[in-house]
Amino acid sequence: MQGARIISVGSAVPHLCIKNQDISKIVETSDEWIMTRTGIKERRVLTGANKSVVDLAYSASMKALNKIHMDPLEIDLIILATSSPNDLFGSASQVQAKIGAIKAVAFDLTAACSGFVLAIITAAQFIQNGSYKNILIIGADVLSKWMDWSDRKTCILFGDGAGAAIMQACSEKDNAILGFQLNTDGEQYKKLAITYKENKYAINSFQLFKGQFEYISMNGKEVYKFAVSKVPASIIKCLKALHISIQDVNWLLLHQANQRILQAVANRLSIDDCKIISNLSKYGNTSAASIPIALDEALQKNKISQEDIIVISGFGAGLTWGTVVIRWKC
């Protein structure tokens, strides 16, 4: 078994910034109401003709590649974690073509807000078993395209963005992906979903069904209870398996869903506020993009040091949640 580590990170967000005051002109709400309940002050939304998740994924990927002067032809595999592709058959192949990584295999991974955690773990398996050397993983979503802007429960929460990381094979002693823990509870999927609505129609004597996807729907109270109970348990289980104590954790990087969730999880783990990585106020919930965007910003601000232990947890639609623990080696 060989090791795996993250060697570069990049991120991209759209130019259009929608502040809470702007949302208050669309639905009955206020900046104070949104900030108090979510911690979000503004979010970015993708606009423009023919603009899609591929454009954001491309920008984030190129930033990650350029930071280490890597030729896209060196990439062996691309994993695009997204729940908002611009093609239902998948968008990873479009990213592959756009960045010129023509030697890479590319596929989509759909796990909503847990997508980037699953992408890290999936890429690590390919690297550690010797299948691939350089893997580009991307978390990108444009959930504004699936938003009901008259629904106050959801339109205040979500934003668009993308984050990318390059994972590379290394010696076993330099392995940075220490361990992981994953869970799914499919019986609870309706608590956060973009559901498919069917309509019946007839062709000759055949009764056929055709439909379309609806807007994002969410039971906010239930999702909150799910996150603050399941995520700490996942983290504790993962750390125990690795014989790492809470006190040894340098950074807690959670999916950026709600500031109250971040705080509640940290409190249950007895982790100091100063160890929480958060940029939620600027971008809102960017789904699979939230973790890599926050990681990229933390690195740009020189918060993370060599050998720091980072606990990364994603949670959301599915319902799916999971943790990966990494030791920063770059």
N, C-alpha and C positions, 0 to 999 in steps of 0.2 A: 504494500500500500504506500502510495506517495501522498504528500501533503497538498493542501490547497490554501490559497490566500487571496485577498483582494488587493490588487496593485494600483488601481486607479478608480476614481468616481467622478461622475459629471451629472449635471442636472439642467433642466430647462423648464421655464414657465411662460405662458402667453403674456403679451404686453398689456392686454386689457385688465385693469384692476377694478373690481366692483366692491365698494365699501359698504359697510352696514347701513350708512345713511341712504345709499342708493337703493338697497333692498327695502328700506322702510317706505319708499315711494311706490313699491310694487305690491307689498302685502302689509298687513297691520303688525308692525314690529318697531323696534328702535335699536340704536346702537347699544344702549345700556342693557336692554333685554337680551340681545344676542351675546354680548360680552359676558354677562353674568352667568348665562347658562351653558356657553360653549367655549369661551375664551377666544373666539374668532373675531377679528376686526375687519378683515378684507380677504378676498380670494381672487384668483386669476381665472379668466374664462377665454377659451379659444374662439376666435372669430375669423372671418374671411372665407371667401369662396374656396371650396375644395380643400380646406385645411382639416387635418385629422390627427389622430393619435400617432400616426407614422411620422409626421413633421416634428412633434415634440420628442419622440423616441430617437429620431435621427440627430436632433440637436444635442440631446444629452449624451448620446453615444459618441458623437464626434468630439465633444469636450473631454470625455474620459480617454479616448484614444490619443488626442492631441497632447494631453498632459504628460504622457509617457512616450510620445513620438512613436506610437505603434502603427504599423501598416495594417489596414483592415484585412489584408490577405493573410495575416497571421492568425486571425480568428477562426477557430474550428467549429464553434457552435454558438448560436444566438438563441436565448430564451427570452421571449417577450411576455411578461406578466401583465395582462390587461383584461378588463371586463368590458371594454368599449372599443373593439376593433372597428375599422372602417370597412371590413369585409368579414362576413360571418364565418367564412372558411379560415380566417386567420390573417394577421397583418405582419407577422415576423418576417415572412419572405419579402415583403415590400421594404422593410427596414434593411434586410440583407442586401437587396439590390441598390438601395439608395446610398448606403455607406460604402458600397463596393467590396463587401466581404464575400466574394463569389465562391470561395472555397468552403464557406461555413454552411453547415446544416442549420435550419432555423425552424422553430415552432413556437406556437402560443401556449401559454399556461394560464388557465382561468381559475383564479381563487380569490378574486376581489381584493379586499384589504389585506389578506394574508399572502397575496401573490408574491411579493418580493422575498419574504421569508422562505417560501417554498422554492423560489427560483435559486436562492443561495444554496439551499440544501440539495436540490436536484443537480445543480452544477457541480457541487462538491463531490457527489457520488460519481459523476462522469470522470472527474479529474482523479479522484483517489483510486479508482479502479484502473486507471491508465488509459481510458478511452480517448480523452482529449487533453490538450495542454492549455489552450487559451479559450476562455468562454466569456462572451459578453452577455450579461444579464441586465434586463431593463424592466423597470416598473413604470407603467405609463397609463394614464386614464384621462378621458375627456367626458366625465359624467354630466357636464352641462348639457350635452346633447340628449340626455335621458331624464332631464329635470322638468318637473311641473313647477313653473315659476309662480304659480298661484298657491302652492302648498307650502305654508310657513314652516312645517315640520322638517322639510328637506331642503328647500331652496337656500336657507341660510347656512347650510353645512358644507356643501361640496364645492370643490374647485378643480381646475385642470392642471396637469403637470406631468413631468417625466424625470426619472432618475436612472442612471446607468452605472454599472460597475464592471470592471474587467477582473475576472478570477483566473489565476494561473497556477499551474503545477509547481510544486517546490519539494524540497526534501522533507521527509517525514518529521524530522525534528523541528522544522520551521512551520509545520502545519498550524494554520490560524483558525480553522473551523473546528472548534473543540467538541461540540455536541449539539443535539437538537431534540425537540419533543413536539409532536404534532397531534391534533385532534380534530374530529368533525362530528357534528350532531345534525344530521340531515332532517330529523323530525322537526327542527325549529327553523327551517329555511325561510318560512314566510315572514319572519320577523324583520328581515332586510332582503328585499328582492326586487328584480325587474321581471315581472311575470309575463307569461305569454298568454294571450287571449285568443281563443279559437272561435271561428264563425263557420257555420255549416253552409255548404252550397252544393248544388247538384250539377253533374254532367251526365246527360242522358239518364240512365237509371241508377247511376252511382251517387251515393251520398259521400261527399268529400269534405275535408276540413282544411281551412286556411285561416291564418291569423296574423297577429303582429305583437311585438313586445310593447308593453305599457311603460309608464314612467316609474321612477324609483319610488318604492313604498317602504316605510320603516316604522316599527314600533319602538320609539325612542327609549321609553322606560325599560322595556324588556332587554333591549340591546345593552343599555347601561348596566343592568343587573348581571347580564351574561358576562360582560367584559370584566367587571370588577371582581367577579368571583372566579372565573375560569383562568384569566391571564396570570394572576399571582400564583395559582396552583401549578400552572404549566411551568412557570419560571423556577419555582422551588423544586419541582420534580427534576427539571433539567440540571439545575445546579447541584442537587444532591447526587445525581448519577455521576457527575464530574468531580465530586468532592471539592467543590468551590463554595465558600461561604458568601453570604450577602455582603459582608464587610469587604470582601475582595473585589467586588464589582465596582468598576470606575465610572461606568456610564450605563444608564437605562434609556434605551431607544425604542419607544413604542410607536405603533401606528398612530398617526396624528388624527384622532377622531374627535376628541372632546377634551378640553383641559381638565375638567372634573374627573374624567376617567384616568388621565395620566396621573393626577394627584392622588386619586383613591388607590390606584395600583401601587404607587410608590409608598404610600402610607402603610398599606397592608404588608409590604415587604420591609418596612423600616429603612427605606432608602432616602437619604437626604435630598431635598429639593434641588440642591446645586448639582446633583448627578443626573438630573432629568434633561435630556436633549429635546427641545421643543421649538418649533417655528410655526405652530398652528395658527397663531394670530395673523400671520401674513398670507397664508395660503388656504386655510380651511382644510377639509378632508379631501385629499387628492388620491384616495384609495391606494392602489398598488404603488403609486409614486411617492407616497408620503415618507416612507422610511429612507429611501435613497436620497431624496431631496434634503431631508434633515441631516443625514450623514454627510453629504457633500458640504453643506453650510458649516457644520461643526468642524470639519477638516479645514475649510477655508479660514476659519477663525482660530485655527491652531488649538482647539480645545482638546483634541485627542492626541495622546502621546504614544510612542512606541511601547509595546507590551501591555497597553491598557486592555482591561477586560470589558467588553461591551455585551450587554444582554439585549438582544433584539427580539421583540415580540409583535406579531401581527394578529389581528382578529377582525372578524366581520362576517359578511354574507356567506351563507353555506348551511348552517353556521360553521365556520372553520377558524381555528386559532392554533398558534404554535410559537415556539421559541427556538432561537439559535444563539449559541454563545460563541463569540469569537474573541481571539486575542489579536489586537491590532499589530500587524507586521507588514510594513510597507517600505 
